[in-house]
Amino acid sequence: MAKTIFEELGGKYERQGDYLIPCLNVPAEEEQPIGVWGQRHLDYLKQYRRVTYTNLLTSGRLNAYLADIDRQAQERFERLIEDMKQAQGNGTVKGRKRLRMDGKAQ
């Protein structure tokens, strides 16, 4: 039997019953902590971007990608909080009237 392209490139098959199944290994990936933003992006990829998720997973770059997304989102979140603190400190929010629970202004 002639070699397939997979075998010519160094791939091997494993016999399971009457079938030859290619032996595929996912590359080892460095473990990095992934926070809440990375987990949310992972859920998004799994639900709406399945091809991108599969490509990142099989190439061994998923964990690094999610860690980078998490880092960027955390930096943006912290910057947003700082900007909100600055805006409140400058008196831009002080002039507004507060609403009571019944919807009337104080």
C-alpha positions, 0 to 999 in steps of 0.5 A: 500500500502506498504511503499517504501524505500524512505518513510522508510527513511523519504521521502514524496510524493506530489500529482500532478494530477495522479502522486506522485512526491517525495519532494526533497530539496537541502541542504542549502549552505553558500553563498561565492563570486565566481570570474572569475576562479570559474565561468569559472570552473562552465561553464566547469563542466556544459558543460563537467562534468555534473555528477560531477556538479549534484552531487556537486549541490545536495549535497550542496557543489557546492558553497564551491567547486567553491570558493575553485577553485577560490581561488587556481586559483587566488593564482596560477595566482598571483604567475605566475605574480610575477615569470614573474616580477622576470624574467624580473627584472633579465635581462633575457628578456632585451637581446631580440630584439623587433619586430616592427609592420612590423616584423623587429627587432629594 
